[in-house]
């Protein structure tokens, strides 16, 4: 075991009569021993936007459980402007606790830099096993008042940025026959939110991106999933009332994120997480109606039946829509 972050406890230190938990289930972080069954020892993880908020919580928890972590963060304000040394501070936290980490201050919008970041991690630690696409910005306005520059910029950071990072690690994960990739979607993308047309478009795009990559990566043991977090961070600092800030701490989202990048991770899942509450989100499809005379008037007349959720399904790929249409045509 390298790095010292998951230092084994000496079984001889256990007092007589205590339940003999396996010694390899204890790890030490910040001088305290923790009993854990989900380990990330031997894994190298990249977390983007990890200088604060959710990304920092993910990076710290991964490091606590034995992962070597690349802490990527451009820094600056939540609208993507400015610069800070946030990534360096998180690396210092991890190293002070006995872990291994390295910082990267590149923008996820720069594909060439993301490729170099991955190559640097591989040269230092031998591979990249986990990618959490967490970097993001907000430029909220109603669509009527929104400039197209702000629309494009938010998509560029969230959607194209995640694609850049994912493309940079994809061949490595295929070659090593192991990978765990997490996209950060949002309730805004899944369900909409006033004043966030750009953000919602990007976040639903990420859910679709994840679903396609889940199909393409499965045979290479690359599991791709999405998380829709709710937390009090820099991005939401003026949305949450003060009384709720503590309840919606970023570290209470981290358990879902780590599960989704663990050996036990599902494939093609969307988990909502916030304040210690965890939910599964689905894109569903109703059984539908086969119309003898398919006209706009007929669709309107049968809308209640078309929209009925009785017997709805959760398709595992886009091909299932065509399959269900064939079933309805056959009277099934």
Helices and strands as residue ranges (DSSP letters): G 11-13, G 23-25, E 26-29, E 32-35, E 44-47, H 53-64, E 68-72, H 86-96, E 101-104, H 111-125, E 130-133, H 148-155, I 156-160, H 161-176, E 179-184, H 187-191, H 197-217, G 218-220, E 222-229, G 234-236, H 242-245, H 251-260, E 270-274, E 277-280, H 296-301, H 303-307, H 319-329
